[in-house]
Amino acid sequence: MQSDQIPGALSAEARLYLREEELDRAADALLLAQRALMDCAEGPMRASGLGAADWRALREIRMSPGLTVTVLRARLGIVKQSLARTLDQLEGQGLLRRTRGERDARERRLFLTDAGRAAEDAISGAIRDRLAHAFRLHGPDVVMGTRRLLASVSGETAR
């Protein structure tokens, strides 16, 4: 029985993608893509007086308004002190507001202000423009395949 007839077996062509050189090329491509996206965001971040960590926090809050500080810390994978400094800075700049939890007054929920939404949108907009260009070049099948691949690499489920 040939490998393409065995359930779960990889064909010879498919195994070529698992060679060390191909995996290294894929890792390099991911790192270059990350750098290119962050380069797109650099101008809007600088104009807003923000860094990458600030934008990541704003983006998470935009995606999940009312997010708790605890959940944000877990999503960003940073220590309490670093997150506290970031949130204090963003609040001081008028980009976010914190409210007490309804059930637990110790809990803090995070929301973007209008200025925070505008700053986050300018940064994310630059990244969205870059992605839209690439998506148009390659079409929906490649986009969906890429989403599945990246979700698998990151351990997340594709949205």
N, C-alpha and C positions, 0 to 999 in steps of 0.2 A: 504494500500500500504506500503511495507517495505521500509526502508531508502535506501537500495541499488537500489531501483527502482525510487526514486525521483531524478531528475537531480540536481546535486550539493550537495546532501546529503552524509554524511560520514557514512560508515559502522561502526559497533561496534568496529571491529578490528582497523580501521583507527583512531577512536577517542582515542584509547589507546595511540597513539603517541602524543596526544595533552595534556596529563596530565602534571601537573607541574613538577613531578619528571623526566619524559622523556625529557621535554624541558630543565631542568637543566642539565641533562646528556649530551644532545646535545651541550649546551653552553660550558660545561666543555671540551668536545671532541674538539670543535673548538679552544678553548684557548690552550689546550695541543698540538694540531697540529701546531698552530702558533709558540709555543715555540720550538717544535721539528725542524721546518723549520729554525727558527732563530739560533738554536744551530748548525745546519749544516753549516750555513753561517758564523758563528763566526770566524772560522779559516781563511778563505779567506779574511774576512773583516779586521781582525787583521793584516794579512800579507800585506794588502794594506794600512793600517793606516786609515781605514774608520770605521764609525759607521753606525748604521741602517738607520739613517736619510740621510746620504750621499749616501748609496746604493739605497735607495728609489728614490732619485733625479736622480742618474745615470740611474737607470732602466727606469724611466719615459722618460728620454731623449733618451735612446736607443730605446725604443718602438715608440717614435715619434720624430725623428730627426728634428731639426728646431723649436721645441716647444718654445712658448714664455714664458717669465718669469711669466706673468700674469696667463697663463693657467696652468703652473707647480704649482704655488702657490695654485690655486683652487683645483687641483688634490690631492695635498699633504695635503691640509687643514691646512696650517701653516701661521703664520703672516709674513708680508714683511721682518721685521728685521731678523727673524730666517732664512728665505730663503736666504736673502742677505748674511748673515754670511756663510751659507753652500756653496753657489755658489762661494763666494770669496775664500773660503778654497779650493774647488775643482779646481777652475781655477788656484790658486797658486800652487797646486800640479801637474798641467799640465794635468788634467783629463777631462777638458771641455774647450770649447771656446765659446765666445759670439760674435755674429755679429749683426750689425744694421739691422733693418727691411728694406726691399726694398721700401715699400710704406711710411712707417713712421719711420723716423730716431730715434725717441724716443724708439721705440720697440726694444727689445733684443731677439734674437733667440739663442737657445742653441744647441750645438752639442758636442758629445764626441770626444775626441782625440783618437789616437790609444791606448795610455796608459789607457784612461778612458774606452774604449771598453774592453780592456784586464782585467782590474780590475772588471768591472761589470760582464763580462762573467765568471770569476772565482767564484764570489759570487753566481750568478744565476745558474751556472753550478752545484754547490753543492746542491742547492735546487731542480733543475731539476732531479738530480740523485735520490734524496730521493723520489720525486714524481713518477718518472718512476718505481721505485721498487714497490711502492704501487699500481700504475696503473696496472702493470703486474700481481700482486697478485689477483686483483679484476675484471679485464676485462673491456671492453669498455662500457657495459651497466651501470655499477656502476660509471664509470668515467663521462659519460654524465649526469647521474642523480645527481651526486655530483656537477658538474658544474652548472646545473640548480638550485639546491638548494642554492649553495653559491651565485650565481647571484641574486637570489631572496632575500636572507638575506642582501646582500650588496646594493640592489636597482639598480644594474646594469643589463644589458642584457648579456646573455651568448654569448661569442665570438665563 
